[in-house]
Amino acid sequence: MQQQIRFCKSADGVQLAYAVSGDGPPFVKVANFLTHLEFDWRSPVTQPWLLDLGHGRTLLRYDPRGCGLSDRNAEDLSLETWVADLEAVVDAARLERFALFAHSQGGAIGIAYAARHPERVSHLILLGGWPRSVMKRGLTPAQIEEMRMLVKLAGIGWGRENPAYRQVFTSLLIPDSTPEQARSFNELERMCTSAKCAAQIFSSVGKFDVMELAPQVKCPTLVMHARSDAMVPFEEGRLIAGMIPHARFVLLEGRNHFLLPHEAAWKQFFEELRGFLPDGAPSQGTGIFSTLSERDAEVLGLIAQGFDNAQIAARLDLSEKTVRNHITHIFEKIQVESRAQAIVRARDAGFGRN
């Protein structure tokens, strides 16, 4: 695959870099710390991840303010601003409706965006995220001091040629990496941002809190978290899954916060992702299903899973009358007369697998 890098402006004038690659249904990756659109595309650690993530899809990703090819001198790093940056990028890319993937601190951004824009997010996938600020986790005084020391370490040694300071973060993010992977990740950390911005971002994202917004997410949601994640406790992922209505939680086996190809969690993650996301084939193929709109296909998929009209309306943020109208049109298009016939025909065509 090749990527095309473009730029857009955020609401407050910060220039944001975003990249589009692949072909297929749109799949947006929320920005998280430690990215560089160009370096990621060549790194032996991140390239395999991006290739598998974008397989069969149009992958849109972007560098957050302060990182990579985006403006490095951004001062406002609040959650509200990061959400506004996501809004600016998807608008610039002219995406109307898409699946949203959010990793690490991107989880809070993805939750906030999905809650505020239910008409645009078809599916939400969260990996290694958290819903509450660090200070709400009931940490011991020693753990609080450790968090403060990490911020200080970033501010002191992030940009140095000697990777000793950055190795601390690498050991937390990918403790089960090979020496070559660790060296590459150390270099990625140095390339992606400055020491000053690294400290500011660490301090800022620790304050992210979406406890009030998580229950407002209405799209199908898949939450995944490594059991022994060395950076973010898996209890945070479990908490997210308990707060988002009908969210499904998958516990991955491993310690890495950033997944690597040689570990079992990698295979588990992508198997779950493929099972959760519709591939778009039934609604875009040939025959009677080719006449279905994207929304029709979503409704039919939920019918195939056994949801009633009220549940479909709640999941898709529609009125029940609108759902009934969709169902009437769907039945005409796929040539059935009852819900039972629609379920059988839809399942035979591959709908409802997630």
C-alpha positions in Angstrom: 0.0 0.0 0.0 1.0 3.6 -0.5 -0.2 6.5 1.6 -1.1 10.1 0.7 -0.2 12.7 3.2 -2.3 15.9 3.4 -2.8 18.8 5.7 -5.7 20.7 7.2 -6.3 23.4 9.9 -7.8 22.8 13.3 -10.5 25.1 14.7 -7.7 27.2 16.5 -5.4 27.3 13.4 -3.0 24.5 14.2 -1.9 22.6 11.1 -2.6 18.9 11.3 -1.1 16.2 9.0 -3.2 13.2 8.0 -2.7 10.2 5.8 -5.0 8.1 3.7 -4.1 4.6 2.5 -5.8 1.5 1.2 -9.2 0.9 -0.4 -12.5 -0.2 1.1 -14.9 0.9 3.8 -13.5 4.0 5.7 -11.7 3.2 8.9 -10.4 6.1 11.1 -7.7 5.8 13.6 -7.8 8.4 16.4 -4.5 10.1 17.0 -2.5 8.9 20.0 0.9 9.9 21.4 4.1 8.7 19.7 3.1 8.9 16.0 4.9 10.2 13.0 3.0 9.6 9.7 6.2 9.1 7.6 8.4 7.3 10.2 5.5 5.0 11.2 5.1 3.9 7.6 8.7 2.6 7.5 9.3 1.5 11.1 9.6 -2.3 11.6 7.5 -1.9 14.8 4.6 0.1 13.5 4.5 -0.7 9.7 3.1 -4.3 10.2 0.5 -2.9 12.5 -0.7 -0.3 10.0 -0.7 -2.7 7.1 -2.9 -5.2 9.0 -5.1 -2.4 10.4 -5.8 -1.1 6.9 -6.2 -4.4 5.1 -9.4 -4.3 3.0 -10.2 -0.8 4.3 -9.5 2.9 3.5 -7.4 3.8 6.6 -7.3 7.4 7.7 -4.9 8.4 10.5 -3.3 11.6 11.6 -0.5 13.0 13.8 -1.8 14.8 16.9 -0.9 18.4 17.5 2.7 18.5 18.9 3.7 15.3 17.1 5.0 14.0 13.8 4.2 16.2 10.8 1.6 18.3 12.6 2.5 21.6 14.2 4.9 21.1 17.1 4.3 24.4 18.9 0.7 23.7 20.0 0.0 24.8 23.6 -3.7 23.8 24.1 -3.6 20.0 24.7 -7.0 19.6 26.4 -9.4 16.8 25.6 -11.8 19.3 24.0 -9.1 20.4 21.6 -8.1 16.8 20.7 -11.7 16.0 19.9 -12.0 19.1 17.8 -8.8 18.0 15.9 -10.5 14.7 15.0 -13.5 16.6 13.8 -11.3 18.8 11.6 -9.5 15.8 10.1 -12.6 13.7 9.2 -14.3 16.8 7.8 -11.2 17.6 5.6 -11.2 14.0 4.4 -15.0 14.3 3.6 -16.0 11.2 5.5 -19.7 11.0 6.3 -19.9 7.7 8.3 -17.1 5.4 9.3 -15.8 2.9 11.9 -13.5 4.5 14.5 -10.5 2.8 16.1 -8.9 4.4 19.2 -5.8 3.2 21.0 -4.4 4.3 24.4 -5.3 7.9 25.2 -7.1 8.0 21.9 -9.8 6.0 23.6 -11.1 9.0 25.6 -11.1 11.0 22.4 -12.9 8.3 20.5 -15.5 7.9 23.2 -16.1 11.7 23.3 -16.4 11.9 19.5 -18.7 8.9 19.2 -21.0 10.3 21.9 -21.2 13.7 20.2 -21.5 12.4 16.6 -23.6 9.2 16.7 -24.7 9.8 13.1 -21.1 9.5 11.9 -19.6 6.6 13.9 -20.9 3.2 12.8 -18.6 1.1 15.0 -16.2 1.9 17.8 -13.1 -0.2 18.7 -11.1 0.6 21.8 -7.7 -0.8 22.7 -5.8 -0.1 25.9 -7.8 3.0 26.8 -9.1 4.6 29.9 -12.3 6.5 30.8 -11.1 8.5 33.9 -8.2 10.7 34.9 -5.2 9.2 36.6 -6.0 10.9 39.9 -9.4 9.1 40.0 -7.9 5.6 39.9 -7.3 5.4 43.6 -3.5 5.4 43.2 -1.2 5.1 46.2 1.2 8.0 47.0 4.0 6.0 45.6 2.2 5.4 42.3 1.3 9.1 42.0 4.9 10.0 42.5 5.9 7.5 39.8 3.5 9.2 37.4 5.1 12.6 38.2 8.6 11.2 37.7 7.6 9.9 34.2 6.6 13.4 33.2 9.9 14.7 34.5 11.9 12.1 32.7 10.2 13.0 29.4 11.0 16.7 29.9 14.6 16.0 30.7 15.8 13.4 28.3 13.3 12.9 25.5 15.3 14.5 22.7 18.7 13.3 23.6 20.7 11.0 21.3 21.2 8.6 24.3 18.0 6.6 24.5 18.4 5.8 28.2 15.5 8.1 29.3 13.2 6.9 26.4 14.0 3.3 27.2 12.0 3.7 30.4 8.9 4.4 28.4 9.7 1.7 25.8 9.9 -0.9 28.6 6.5 0.1 29.8 4.9 0.2 26.3 6.4 -2.9 24.8 8.1 -4.9 27.6 8.0 -8.1 25.5 9.8 -6.6 22.5 12.9 -7.8 20.8 16.1 -5.7 21.1 15.6 -4.6 17.5 12.0 -3.6 18.2 13.0 -1.7 21.3 15.7 0.2 19.4 13.3 1.2 16.7 10.7 2.3 19.1 13.2 4.4 21.0 14.0 6.2 17.8 10.3 6.7 17.0 9.9 8.4 20.3 12.7 10.8 19.6 11.5 11.5 16.1 7.8 12.1 16.9 8.1 15.1 19.3 10.3 17.4 21.5 11.1 16.9 25.1 8.9 19.9 26.1 5.9 18.7 24.2 6.4 15.1 25.4 6.1 16.2 29.0 3.1 18.4 28.2 1.3 15.6 26.5 2.0 13.1 29.3 0.7 15.6 31.8 -2.4 16.5 29.7 -3.6 13.0 28.7 -3.4 11.9 32.3 -6.3 14.3 33.0 -8.6 12.9 30.2 -12.0 12.0 31.7 -15.0 10.7 29.8 -17.0 9.1 32.6 -20.1 11.2 31.8 -19.8 10.7 28.0 -19.2 6.9 27.9 -22.8 6.0 28.7 -23.9 8.2 25.8 -22.2 6.1 23.1 -24.8 4.3 21.1 -22.9 2.5 18.3 -21.7 -1.1 18.5 -18.5 -1.0 20.6 -15.7 -3.5 21.1 -13.3 -2.9 24.0 -10.0 -4.8 24.1 -7.2 -4.7 26.7 -4.2 -6.7 27.5 -4.4 -8.6 30.8 -1.0 -7.4 32.0 -0.7 -4.1 30.2 2.3 -2.5 31.8 1.1 1.1 31.0 -2.7 1.1 31.5 -4.3 -1.4 34.0 -6.8 -3.7 32.3 -9.4 -2.6 35.0 -9.6 0.6 33.0 -10.7 -1.3 29.9 -13.2 -3.3 31.9 -14.6 -0.1 33.3 -15.1 1.3 29.8 -16.9 -1.8 28.7 -19.2 -1.6 31.7 -20.1 2.1 31.0 -20.8 1.9 27.3 -24.2 0.3 26.7 -24.0 -3.2 25.2 -20.2 -2.9 24.7 -18.3 -6.2 24.4 -15.1 -6.7 26.3 -12.2 -8.9 25.1 -9.3 -9.6 27.4 -6.1 -10.0 25.4 -3.2 -12.2 26.7 0.0 -10.2 27.1 1.9 -7.3 28.6 2.4 -5.0 25.7 0.5 -1.8 25.5 1.4 -1.5 21.8 0.8 -4.9 20.2 3.6 -6.7 18.3 3.3 -9.4 15.5 5.0 -12.2 17.5 2.6 -12.2 20.4 -0.7 -14.1 20.7 -2.6 -10.9 21.5 -1.8 -9.6 17.9 -3.6 -12.5 16.3 -6.4 -12.3 18.8 -6.9 -8.6 18.2 -7.2 -8.9 14.5 -9.5 -11.9 14.6 -11.8 -10.0 16.9 -11.6 -6.9 14.7 -12.5 -8.8 11.5 -15.4 -10.5 13.3 -16.7 -7.2 14.6 -16.5 -5.0 11.6 -18.8 -5.6 8.6 -16.7 -6.0 5.5 -19.2 -4.2 3.3 -19.4 -7.1 0.8 -23.1 -7.9 1.0 -24.3 -4.4 0.5 -21.8 -3.6 -2.2 -21.9 -6.8 -4.1 -24.1 -8.1 -6.8 -27.8 -9.3 -6.8 -30.6 -8.0 -4.5 -28.2 -6.8 -1.8 -26.4 -4.4 -4.1 -29.4 -2.0 -3.9 -29.0 -1.5 -0.2 -27.7 1.8 1.1 -25.1 1.8 3.9 -27.8 2.6 6.5 -30.0 -0.2 5.1 -27.1 -2.7 5.5 -26.6 -1.6 9.1 -30.3 -2.0 9.9 -30.4 -5.4 8.2 -27.3 -6.5 10.0 -29.0 -5.7 13.4 -32.2 -7.5 12.3 -30.1 -10.6 11.5 -28.7 -10.4 15.0 -32.2 -10.5 16.5 -32.6 -6.9 17.6 -36.1 -5.4 17.6 -37.1 -2.0 16.2 -36.6 -0.2 19.5 -33.2 -1.6 20.0 -32.1 -0.8 16.5 -33.4 2.8 16.9 -31.4 3.2 20.1 -28.2 1.7 18.6 -28.3 3.9 15.5 -29.7 7.0 17.1 -32.8 6.9 14.9 -36.5 7.2 15.7 -38.5 4.0 15.6 -40.6 5.5 12.7 -37.4 5.9 10.7 -36.3 2.3 11.4 -39.7 1.1 10.3 -39.4 3.0 7.1 -35.9 1.5 6.5 -37.3 -2.0 7.1 -40.1 -1.5 4.7 -37.7 -0.5 2.0 -35.3 -3.3 2.9 -38.0 -5.9 2.6 -38.9 -4.6 -0.9 -35.3 -4.6 -2.0 -34.4 -8.1 -0.8 -37.9 -9.5 -1.8 -39.2 -10.8 1.5 -42.5 -10.4 3.3 -41.7 -11.1 6.9 -39.0 -10.4 9.5 -38.3 -14.2 9.8 -37.7 -14.4 6.0 -35.4 -11.4 6.2 -33.3 -12.9 9.0 -32.8 -16.1 7.1 -31.9 -14.4 3.8 -29.7 -11.8 5.5 -27.8 -14.5 7.5 -27.3 -16.5 4.4 -25.7 -13.5 2.7 -23.3 -12.9 5.6 -25.2 -10.1 7.5 -25.2 -10.2 11.3 -21.9 -12.0 11.8 -20.6 -9.4 14.3 
